[in-house]
């Protein structure tokens, strides 16, 4: 009886070791295959990277601004809200009339903000102990902000003086710019691409290689740069000489990157 169980135990042990050996063999084979595949993939990536070359270039286009932007804010005060609004409206309407007489199109005139709010006064504490501070309405303030686009940039100084003659003291601008910069952007892009291609041909010749097809292309984002002039005017400007405000030039840039394939 003992011999029967001894033989059965030996068989179980042999089978168990056999299954374990097969399992370890499969795991080892899988690891070898995985390492081999990773090695081949790394070689492909390395070969791909080593067979490409990237060039960058920048081009600028100088553009004469075709508009001047202003923001005019009219502020008036009154004992009542109606009084403040009426005084402010009278001056704002004069400004609107001025803009239209200056040749500014109606679509280029926009009211940005219109506000009416009370002004408070506080009773001072004259003796101890002080009671909670009381506030009372002492009047009202009304304001209106108007933005305009002046297409004739040569009139910028004239408009600035005319606004001051209306006793409007808060003027922001002119800010010279280009209404539609997209065509100039494409022009700069074309010149940047041309510059990169010329550089690529010279570099390839110096390296003794032949360039293949373009693998990728990208363009850096560009943001228009404005240099607005902030004006804070006060006092009576009647009889004043209009300032010469030059629009100058605006630079529109494009920076591109082109990656070429290097032929074998």
C-alpha positions, 0 to 999 in steps of 0.5 A: 500500500505504501509503494502505491502511494509513493509512486503516485506522489512521485508522478504528481511531483514530476508532473508539477515540475514539468508544468512549471518548466513549460511555464518558465520556458514560455515566459522566457521565450516571450521576454526574448521576443519582446526585447527583440521587438523593442530593439527593432522599434528603437532602431526604426525610430532612430533611423527615422530621426537620423534621416530627417532635418529641420530648418527654421526661418523668419520673415517680416513685412512692414505695413502702413497702418490704415486706421486709428482707434480712439476711446473717449469717455464722457463723465458728468455729475449732477444733483439727481441722476437725470441731471447727470445723465442730461449733462453727459448726454449733451456732451456725448451728442456733441462728440458724436456729431463731431465724429460724423462731421469728421467723416467717421462712418456710423459703423465705426462708432460704438458705445462701449459703456454707459453708467449712472451711479450715486455718490455718497458722503459720510458724516465724520465722527466729532466726539466719542463714543462714535456711532456707526458711520452714516452715508447719504447720497450727495449726488450722481455721476454718469459716464459713457465710453465711445470707441471710434475707428478713424480710417483717415489716419492723417486726421488723428491729431485734428480729432484729438484737438477737436475732442479736447475743445469739447472739454472731454478730458479722458481720451485713450488713443490713437492706437494705430493698426491694420484692419485686415492683416491676414493678407500681409500675414500670408505674404510674410509666411511666403517669404519665410518659407522661401527663405527656409527652402533656400537655406535648406538647399545650401545646407544640404549641399554643404552636408553632401546629402540630398533632400527628399519630401517635406515631412512636416510644416509648422508656424509659430503663433504671432500676435500683432504688436500695437503701441497705443498712445495714451492721452490724458487731456484737460483744460480749454484747447480752443486755439491750440495747435493740433499735434502731429501724430505719425502712424509709422509702420507696423511689423507683421512677422511669420516664423516657420519650421520645415522638416525634410526627409534625407534621401538614402 
